[in-house]
Amino acid sequence: MKILVCISHVPDTTSKINFTENDTKFDTNGVQFVINPNDEFGLTRAMWFKEKQGASVHVINVGGPETEPTLRKALAIGADEAIRVNTPATDGFSVAQQLSNVVKEGGYDLVIAGRESLDYNGGMVPGMIAKLTGSNFVNMCLEIEVEGTNVTASREIDGGKETLKTSLPLVIGGQKGLVQESDLRIPNMRGIMQARSKPLHVKEPVDAATNTTTVNFEKPAPKGAVKLVDTVEELVNLLHNEAKVI
């Protein structure tokens, strides 16, 4: 089985976020970037398929040279090869087109993407890849087992989960549940040394439509001051007349 894991290069949630050029560009100065958490769950599950079923695992990112340390970390975790499509990740559709071209060229059986990235939270790319490549698709995926070309997968739904049977080729939008947080892997020294010699291919982008542009960024409004109350009657009055929630 040939697996492609999509890796988004996203800011660590502890980083302080700022914008430049009249709030139209993200300021990367001083920002630590990491593997998108949903992608990390998928990568760890791909490692299980590699170790238990002999699958080959490639990782891919759409972005500039600044994303290569993140791809190298994925190689250190255990992926066999990395691919970087040399173009900025401008919007979900253009990213999906670039990824889909690689999926078709590489003949991948299983594409594991995070259900959404931590930075833009669009949640569009996995479904678009499935459509563009003619693959089956399971979003919000919590569990996946593969036997030959047959797949059993579970996904999150309102109030519970749903178990599905499908087949390869398949694209999933994965999340926590594919593996537990305790199963996530930290690169060790041996993995880091091996990652240096593993292939990282840089592919030039294909022509792709960009249908959205960023107008500006805006930070959430600061939280208001805390108001302390002494009696239940005063609290009810504030909730009713000021907050207007009752």
Protein Blocks (a to p, Z undefined) as FASTA:
>chain_A
ZZdddddddddfkbccddeehhiaccfehpacdddfklmmmmmmmmmmmmmnopacdddd
dddfklmmmmmmmmmnopabdcdddbddfbfklmmmmmmmmmmmnopabdcddfbdfklo
nommmmmmmmmnopacdehifbdcdehjaccdddddehiacdddddddddddddehjbcf
klpccddfklmmmmmmpccddddddddddfbdcfbdcdddddddddddfbfklmmmmmmm
mnopZZ
